[in-house]
Amino acid sequence: MHDHETMKDVIISLGSNIDRERHLPEAIRLIRRNRQIDVYKVSRFFESDSIGGPDDAPAYFNVALWACTDLEPGELRDALRGIEGVLGRRRDGDPNDPRTIDLDITYYQGVTEDFGDWRLPDPQALTVPHVAVPIADVAPDWEHDITGQSANDIVTQLENGGRSVRPVSAITLSAPYQTRTPQDWDDNPEVYAPHLESLVREQLLEIGEDPDREGLRRTPLRVAKAMDFLTSGYSTSLDDVVNSALFDAEGADEMVLVKGVEFYSMCEHHMLPFFGKATVAYLPDKQIIGLSKIARIVDLYARRLQVQERLTNQVADAVERILDPHGVAVTIEGKHLCMMMRGVQKQDSSMTTSAMRGTFKSDARTRSEFLDLSTS
């Protein structure tokens, strides 16, 4: 989990005029996958005419992200350049040529600095509509670190109020960068995650298969969508999951226990599934949590590459952080296909792990009551 005291708010500006409907959502998906960047909010898509490039250059789509990160400005810039490289962007040609993606830091909280070939805040934030308008859409009250103007005020002072930048109502932000449910996987027959799909295709070739035969032709697409869902815990935060579903305990001081919480995860050693059931209990102090949120917290950490021991402790730590209760207890029983399908091939084997916090760890009677209830 992030140390939120070291996190800084940032605004990232994105633009594309080559296969823009594909590259912008893919860039957003890859940013969200970076474990050191938490995306708060994404602006609408906006269209703007190409400036300085060829006369027949296609128009751009532009987006702004409001995020937070514990990366330093240079580190964040390097991370964004890496994503640009994945999407085929090269910065050694004419800067006005059409491009698959531009990813630029426009604001970094509290930083006003000249880095030589780039500056913070980006000077274009004050003068260029396709930069300023999406920022005002995603964070209208954001204050410029030098002028003190709000993002809304900056747009108002632009020529024509930034009306040369047009919102694109036909583009929605539901996919592919956001987590989708299994029933959504086959809604879009187009390419979903180009880089990941190309890697799956190479893997099929490596094992001696023909990715162009009928049964495998859409396998890279399906695998990319499945992996996006099965590892969606990387792009979801604990705050997103809880979503303020905390309530006054109103005198409730006895154990709250939820058992039989099914989970599916993938072991980080072989990327094979493990699955089972979790039991989560806590002793309330001042707050209780919505029942479904316990299951969602389990899913949050299960949908990452995992080992069962860490998964158990992450669930316990999350409940402790959110509720600050007198105690938390978690047990997980799981079956691991990496042990059942390969290696020793023991199909009936299972693994049980536990994590105790507070009263559950210090009081043997409370711990015993929890274990009795979780196995009854």
QUICOR-V98691 format. One record per backbone hydrogen bond with DSSP energy under -0.5 kcal/mol. NH is the residue of the N-H (numbers start at 1). CO is the residue of the C=O. Records with the same first field share a line. If there is no record, write none. Layout:
BEGIN
NH=CO ; CO
END
This chain:
BEGIN
4=2
6=3
7=4
8=69
10=67
11=107
12=65
13=104
14=63
15=102
16=61
17=99
18=99
22=19
23=19
24=20
26=22
27=23
28=24
29=25
30=26
31=27
32=28
33=29
34=30 ; 31
35=33
37=34
38=68
39=37
40=38 ; 66
41=66
43=64
46=62
47=166
48=60
57=54
60=48
61=16
62=46
63=14
65=12
66=41
67=10 ; 65
68=38
69=8
70=36
71=36
76=72
77=73
78=74
79=75
80=76
81=77
82=78
83=79
84=80
85=81
86=82
87=83
88=85
89=84
97=94
102=15
104=13
106=11 ; 104
107=11
109=9
111=108
112=110
113=120
115=113 ; 118
117=115
120=113
121=106
122=106
125=122
126=123
127=123
128=124
129=127
131=128
132=128
133=129
135=131
136=132
137=133
138=134
139=135
142=139
144=149
148=144
151=142
152=140
154=150
155=151
156=152
157=153
158=154 ; 155
161=158
162=159
163=160
165=162
166=47 ; 164
168=45
169=167
171=168
172=170
184=181
185=182
187=184
189=187
197=193
198=194
199=195
200=196
201=197
202=198
203=199
204=200
205=201
206=202
207=203
208=205
209=204
211=209
213=210
216=213
217=213 ; 214
219=216
220=216
222=218
223=219
224=220
225=221
226=222
227=223
228=224
229=225
230=226
231=227
232=229
233=303
234=231 ; 303
235=232
236=233
241=237
242=238
243=239
245=242
246=244
247=288
249=286
252=249
253=251
256=282
257=255
258=280
261=278
262=260
263=276
265=274
266=302 ; 304
267=272
268=306
271=267
274=265
275=335
276=263
277=333
278=261
279=331
280=258
281=329
282=256
283=327
284=254 ; 282
285=287
288=247
290=245
293=290
294=290 ; 291
295=291
296=292
297=293
298=294
299=295
300=296
301=297
302=298
303=299
304=302
306=266
311=307
312=308
313=309
314=310
315=311
316=312
317=313
318=314
319=315
320=316
321=317
322=318
323=319
324=320
326=283
327=283
328=357
329=281
330=355
331=279
332=353
333=277
334=351
335=275
337=273 ; 335
339=336
340=336
341=337
342=337
345=339 ; 342
346=339
347=345
349=346
351=334
353=332
355=330
357=328
359=326
360=357
361=358
362=358
363=359
364=362
367=363
368=364
369=365
370=366
371=367
372=368
373=369
374=370
375=371
376=372
END
